[in-house]
Amino acid sequence: MSNFVIECPHCGKFAEAKTGLFARKKINCTCGNIINIRTDKLTSRTCAHCGNDVVFDQSKAGKAICPVCHEPINAMSDISKMEEFSCGRCGIRLTASKNAKRFVCPVCDFDNDVPARIAQEHIKKDGLASIIKYEGNADTIVWKHPIEDFNLGSQLIVHESQEAIFFKDGQALDIFGSGRYALETQQLPLLENLYHLPTDTEGTFHSEVYFVNMSTQMGIKWGTDTKVRMFDPATGMHIEIGASGEFNVRVANSKKLLLKIVGTTGGLSQAQLLGEGSKKGVFRSMVMTQVKSCLAQAIKESGINILEIDAHLINLSNIVKTKIAPELAEYGLELSEFYINRIVTPDDDPNFRRLKQQYAQEYLSVREQQIRKKEAEAAAERKTVEAQTAARMKIIGAQGDAEALKIQKAAEAESYKMQAQAEAEEMKMKGYTYQQETARMVGMKAMQNGLTGNGGSGGGVMDGLGDLAGLGISLGAMGSVIGMTKDALNPIAETGKNMGIALGGIISDRITPVNSWDCSCGNKGITGRFCTECGSKKPEPKETWNCVCGNKCITGKFCSECGAKKPEKETWDCTCGNKGITGKFCSECGAKKPEKETWDCACGNKGITGKFCPECGNKKGE
């Protein structure tokens, strides 16, 4: 069992410990700290010979060797070297090993950084120029340099996105931007006016330097400490919600921030803005009050449904930002962005659960109505399509019947034409015309029906006015066509002719001509185009048309059977001035209707007269 000296990791003092199986594992330091031999015996120390930081085992005592220079690292000569420095808070003189890291002042309990305090003592004593630069972390907004007494010629280094501010007796003297500065008289005009700088290298002046981080502090988290009580604007139901998120802030006026917030404290960190845990932040009360008030007011004024609030987070974030930004500007801070990331709804509240059920039922009801409406529209559309299809099929069937009838009539006309041509050829071969043949047939018929009646006596001829008229006409026709002996037929023909003339005057008043018409004034049997009594013009006959469904002689514009519209008749105007002609020849000059120019489409449709194809819609010439 052997003894060795171990350094207290809390105060830097040395205590005696022992090695061995039955040695104590823990010992008490005079500062009250309990030293764990197993864990605290390993420590780091700066080698007094080469200056390297070496980790070694203190239980080896003087046998601990520096791996760089191979000199003893734990020699008593090095351990016994003590340094004297002033407490950073109360100024009392303290003594600690030069290798100690921290030392707690027994008077004010201030935790002193031993290397930094010793460096300050050396500057005061030796009059060497010191380097003043920022040594804080990225989350620090304001950082106070631990060295307060600087000698003339010290170098100030200010990084980008930083500002350095000198204080003397609590008053801001000068502000430095990024760059390197030597603390000389000509560079500190305000400082020169306040007090005289020493001219010797041993003299120092007491000042404080604060470094302000001007970069944007990102991702500062916030959250409401209590629930926001409000009424849902859609239903009027009382609910409680919470909110949380993040915001970004940057220093806009470093001097204003130092004077109003930092003061004489050691600095300002990001965590101190809103606080952590039980620690109260600088702006916590202000931010929480504004968030809860603005959030409830914005939801109420906008009529936002609490169940759809996530869709309005951006708008709500902008509203809250406009309220908080002026408050922070009073302290030299600029609120860059403010975000509401989450709205905490009271899922365990029976009122909130009932609210969700109501909206779910309402949504299902609306959705069901929409489905029924779509089904009704689809059914109506289906019926319309069916009706259109049936009407189209009916029209197609009627067109088929009309086409069949047309083919039949065309066949009959062709047959009649062929028969007429055959008869014409036969009569031509026999040497007489169609008119002569017709007159011959009429005369023979009259002879058979008239002359042979009642035994050929005159009494039979006088039986009726109609028979006499017919007999006279027939005999007149016979007298002009048949080749009988003139002497034999002359008395009969002369007698029939005279009787026909006499009877014609008697029955003319009783028989209405075929092409006669009756005037509205009472005059009847008019054969001319104007009335002989009042001069009225003969009324034009009503135009009729036949439908494809079979209905004929229709006078209206629509068919009374199928409702089909009357087809428009194509008319044309002649060069002679006659207009509205429906036939193929002009009724005034006999000119033929000009043929229309037609064209064939690429889709196969031929004989098109318009500018566009009715089948595919292609334009003429494309």
Buried (B, 14 or more C-beta within 10 A) or exposed (E): EEEBBBBBBBBBBBBEBBBEEEBEEEBEBEBEBEBEBEEBBEBEBBBBBBEEEBEBEBBBBBEBBBEBBEEBBBBEEBBEEEBEBBBBEEEEEBEBBBBBBBBBBEEEEBEBBBBBBBBBBBBBEEBEBBEBBBEBEEBBBBBBBBBBBBBBEBBBBBBEEBBBBBBBEEEBBBBBEEEEBEBEEEEBEEBBEEEEBEEEEEEBBEBBBBBBBBEEBBEBEBBBEEBBEBBBBBBEBEBBBBBBBBBBBBBBBBBBBBBBBBEEEEBBBBBBBBBEEEEEBBBBEBBBEBBBEBBBBBBEEEEBBBBEBEEBBEEBBBBBBEBBBEBBBEBBBBBBEBBBEEBBBBEEBEEBEEBEEBBEEEEEEEEEEEEEEEEEEEEEEEEEEEEEEEEEEBBEEBEEEBEEEEEEEEEEEEEEEEEEEEEEEEBEEEEEEEEBBEBBEBBBEBBEEBBEBEEEEEEBBEEEEEBBBBBBBBBBBBBEBEEEEEEEBEEBBEBBBEBBEEBBEEEEEEEEEEEEBEBEEEBEEBEEEEBEEEEEEBEEEEEEBBBBBEBEEBEEEEBEEBEBEBEEEEEBEBEEEBEEBEEEEBEEEEEEBEEEEEBEBEEEBEEBEEEEBEEEEBEEEE
